[in-house]
Amino acid sequence: MNTGRKRSRSYAVQVLFSREFAAPDDPLALERYFETFDWDPRCVRYTRELVTTVETHRTELDQAIAGSAFNWKLSRMNRIDVVILRLAIGEVRVLKTVSARVAISEAIRLCLEFSTDEARPFINGILDAVLADQVEPGPESEVPT
């Protein structure tokens, strides 16, 4: 598995979570994240792609989550869990750079890094439902960049 992509996903979760509380109409806010933090420069491109994808397709991603989260309103879900769900679904459905299996595995890893143990089955269940019909992108577990 590509360690750079793992790091990019972790960076993307941090940026997306912090942007949950920022002014959405500030065009320079995203650039400030990349200038402020001392992130591995090899990961910035994919991090930026992940963040842009989630922000551009947020409504569509939220609809997918809400449609599979029976008895849960998006507004009542833990914000970090929603960010992790958006990222995983966006990577499979929009970017098409990983398989559903890899996205679920990475979402669980991110959950362990940023959320709680109790969130793992919740995230796993939603992603299983949302990504069940996704065609795998090829024989490898991750499409090379």
C-alpha positions as CSV (number, residue, x, y, z in Angstrom):
1,M,0.0,0.0,0.0
2,N,1.2,3.5,-0.8
3,T,2.4,5.2,2.4
4,G,2.2,8.6,0.7
5,R,-1.5,8.1,0.0
6,K,-2.1,7.1,3.6
7,R,-0.4,10.3,4.8
8,S,-2.4,12.3,2.2
9,R,-5.6,10.9,3.6
10,S,-4.6,11.8,7.1
11,Y,-3.8,15.3,6.0
12,A,-7.1,15.6,4.1
13,V,-9.1,14.6,7.2
14,Q,-7.3,17.3,9.2
15,V,-8.0,20.0,6.6
16,L,-11.6,18.9,5.9
17,F,-12.4,18.7,9.6
18,S,-11.0,22.1,10.3
19,R,-12.8,23.5,7.3
20,E,-16.1,22.3,8.9
21,F,-15.7,25.3,11.2
22,A,-14.2,27.9,8.8
23,A,-15.8,30.4,6.5
24,P,-16.7,28.4,3.3
25,D,-16.4,31.5,1.0
26,D,-12.8,32.3,1.8
27,P,-10.9,31.4,-1.4
28,L,-7.5,31.6,0.3
29,A,-8.3,29.5,3.3
30,L,-7.4,26.2,1.6
31,E,-4.0,27.5,0.4
32,R,-3.2,28.7,4.0
33,Y,-3.5,25.1,5.2
34,F,-0.8,24.0,2.8
35,E,1.4,26.9,3.5
36,T,1.1,26.8,7.3
37,F,1.8,23.2,8.1
38,D,5.1,21.4,7.5
39,W,3.6,18.5,5.5
40,D,5.5,16.0,3.4
41,P,5.6,17.9,0.0
42,R,5.2,14.6,-1.9
43,C,1.7,14.2,-0.3
44,V,0.4,17.7,-0.9
45,R,-0.8,17.1,-4.5
46,Y,-3.0,14.1,-3.5
47,T,-4.2,15.8,-0.3
48,R,-5.3,18.8,-2.3
49,E,-7.1,16.5,-4.8
50,L,-8.9,14.7,-2.0
51,V,-9.9,17.9,-0.2
52,T,-11.1,19.5,-3.5
53,T,-13.1,16.4,-4.4
54,V,-14.9,16.3,-1.1
55,E,-15.6,20.0,-1.1
56,T,-16.8,20.0,-4.7
57,H,-19.1,16.9,-4.3
58,R,-20.1,17.5,-0.7
59,T,-23.9,17.5,-1.4
60,E,-23.7,14.3,-3.4
61,L,-21.5,12.6,-0.7
62,D,-23.8,13.7,2.1
63,Q,-26.8,12.3,0.2
64,A,-25.1,8.9,-0.1
65,I,-24.3,8.9,3.6
66,A,-27.8,10.0,4.7
67,G,-29.3,7.4,2.4
68,S,-27.5,4.6,4.1
69,A,-27.6,5.9,7.7
70,F,-30.9,4.6,8.8
71,N,-32.3,6.3,12.0
72,W,-29.4,8.9,11.9
73,K,-29.5,12.4,10.7
74,L,-26.3,13.8,9.2
75,S,-26.4,16.7,11.6
76,R,-26.4,14.3,14.6
77,M,-23.3,12.4,13.4
78,N,-19.8,13.0,14.8
79,R,-18.3,15.6,12.4
80,I,-15.0,13.7,12.2
81,D,-16.8,10.5,11.2
82,V,-18.7,12.4,8.5
83,V,-15.4,13.8,7.1
84,I,-14.0,10.3,7.0
85,L,-17.1,8.9,5.3
86,R,-17.1,11.7,2.7
87,L,-13.4,11.1,2.0
88,A,-13.8,7.4,1.5
89,I,-16.9,7.7,-0.7
90,G,-15.3,10.5,-2.7
91,E,-12.2,8.5,-3.3
92,V,-14.2,5.5,-4.7
93,R,-17.1,7.2,-6.5
94,V,-15.6,10.4,-7.7
95,L,-11.8,10.0,-8.0
96,K,-12.0,6.2,-8.7
97,T,-8.5,5.8,-7.4
98,V,-9.1,2.9,-5.0
99,S,-11.3,0.0,-4.6
100,A,-14.2,0.0,-2.1
101,R,-12.3,-2.6,-0.1
102,V,-9.3,-0.3,0.2
103,A,-11.5,2.8,1.0
104,I,-13.2,0.9,3.8
105,S,-9.9,-0.3,5.2
106,E,-8.4,3.2,5.1
107,A,-11.6,4.7,6.6
108,I,-11.3,2.3,9.6
109,R,-7.6,3.3,9.9
110,L,-8.5,7.0,9.9
111,C,-11.2,6.3,12.4
112,L,-8.6,4.7,14.7
113,E,-6.3,7.7,14.2
114,F,-8.9,10.5,14.6
115,S,-12.2,9.1,16.1
116,T,-13.3,6.5,18.6
117,D,-13.4,2.7,18.7
118,E,-17.2,3.0,18.8
119,A,-17.3,4.7,15.4
120,R,-15.6,1.8,13.6
121,P,-18.7,-0.4,13.2
122,F,-20.8,2.7,12.3
123,I,-18.3,3.8,9.6
124,N,-17.9,0.3,8.3
125,G,-21.6,-0.3,8.1
126,I,-22.3,2.9,6.2
127,L,-19.5,2.4,3.8
128,D,-20.5,-1.2,3.2
129,A,-24.0,0.0,2.3
130,V,-22.9,3.0,0.1
131,L,-20.1,1.2,-1.7
132,A,-21.6,-2.3,-2.1
133,D,-22.4,-1.7,-5.8
134,Q,-19.1,-0.2,-6.7
135,V,-17.1,-1.9,-9.4
136,E,-13.5,-2.5,-8.4
137,P,-11.0,-0.5,-10.4
138,G,-8.7,-3.3,-11.3
139,P,-6.7,-6.3,-10.2
140,E,-4.5,-4.2,-7.8
141,S,-5.8,-3.0,-4.5
142,E,-4.9,0.6,-5.4
143,V,-4.5,2.3,-8.7
144,P,-0.9,3.8,-9.1
145,T,-0.5,7.5,-9.5
